[in-house]
Amino acid sequence: MLKISEMAKLANTTRRTLIFYDEQGLFKPAKVSDTGYRYYEYQQLYDLMTILGLRHIGLSLEQIKAIRSADNRQAIPQLQAAQAKITSQIEDLQRVQAVIQQRLTRPGKAPAGKLYAPVVATLKPATFWCSRKAVDCTEEEVAQLFSEFYQELDSLALMNTATSGYLTDLPVDDPAGYMDASFRILKETQGKSNETLLPLIKKPAGRYVRVRVANTLDGITRGLNELNQFCQTAGLHPSTQLWQINDHDAVVAQGATPYGWLEYALA
């Protein structure tokens, strides 16, 4: 007969695992001595390795018990459940792999622009997932909204390189109203189908007045004042929706990157 350590070595597992399986009634020793030592028969090895194999593919102890106590037809639902779980894990790993590949192939440094120098530019269209609308711009509210949004969207979405930012209801001539303006969190879909319950919002192509700023309250306020003055001087008529677009993907505070763009569509 085999001691527990010998059986564990033969099956490439641990003594602790065999004790646990015994306690759970999944795999019992052939004999237990009066002093409590467990002993196993060589032929038990094949049963143990089957159990270890089923655990490796993700079956729970209860599922393995059901399979071992049933005929093959009754075991099929358990195996189908395991297959579905494995398929899901493969899909998750493929998504992780895609995000890693995306970050590896992205240029190491985001394209920069001169700070606080408004320009008019023609921008391409984009489609974004958006959060619910919020008004309170406190750290607590932004963090709560950020958490809700990315839990609904996808935990990996924060890691990918798709454009992110905010859409804020704020006329260009009201920089002082920034902290009280309602806003939504944005994440570009990059053409992916809407597999969530999150609403979509489209940023139309066209001419925009924009300025690159530091993503701090002082930086954004300064940028809004620069945009307001620029629009008045040039006779421009922007919309009342402010697109706050992060210029990279390294979010550091309140869902924003260190620098970003403030943009208004022009009529």
Salt bridges, closest charged atoms under 4 A:
ASP22 OD1 - LYS28 NZ 2.62
ASP22 OD2 - ARG38 NE 2.65
ASP47 OD2 - ARG68 NH2 2.38
GLU62 OE2 - LYS65 NZ 3.61
ASP71 OD2 - ARG73 NH2 3.92
ASP92 OD1 - ARG95 NH1 2.97
GLU141 OE2 - ARG132 NH1 3.45
GLU148 OE1 - ARG132 NE 2.86
ASP154 OD2 - ARG95 NH2 2.40
ASP169 OD2 - LYS133 NZ 2.98
ASP247 OD2 - ARG212 NH2 2.79
ASP249 OD2 - ARG103 NH1 3.34
ASP249 OD2 - ARG106 NE 3.94
ASP249 OD1 - HIS248 NE2 3.47
GLU263 OE1 - LYS203 NZ 2.38
GLU263 OE2 - ARG210 NH2 2.76
